[in-house]
Amino acid sequence: METSFKLIELVTSDYTLFRQLALLQALGGGLGKLDVGEFVDARMNAEKTIYCAFKGLSQTDPAKAPRVGMLGALRMLGDKDVQKGLGLLLALAKNMGSCLNEMEKRGKQG
């Protein structure tokens, strides 16, 4: 029993750990609302996306990132990799927006 109290004391005194646990609780709440098929798809998509995000981070030195203006950004839109990455972000934004609108509509209905 004493070990349990020490663990509780550690968790509540370490603000970083406490915040991480709070985020995990929120994550669990969101995942709990998905049906099984949605959960399986979300897990697989998250695994692929997180892998690519970390692979991209491993290949990108923030100190060497160039400053890009509007014309430079337009030029970069011709790159198929940039197009794919932006396409993913825009598709995610659309799907999240749709979900948020559904939740808002349900909230107003009662």
Buried (B, 14 or more C-beta within 10 A) or exposed (E): EEEEEEEEEEEEEEEEEEEEEEEEEEEEEEEEEEEEEEEEEEEEEEEEEEEEEEEEEEEEEEEEEEEEEEEEEEEBEEEEEEEEBEEBEEEEEEEEEEEEEEEEEEEEEE
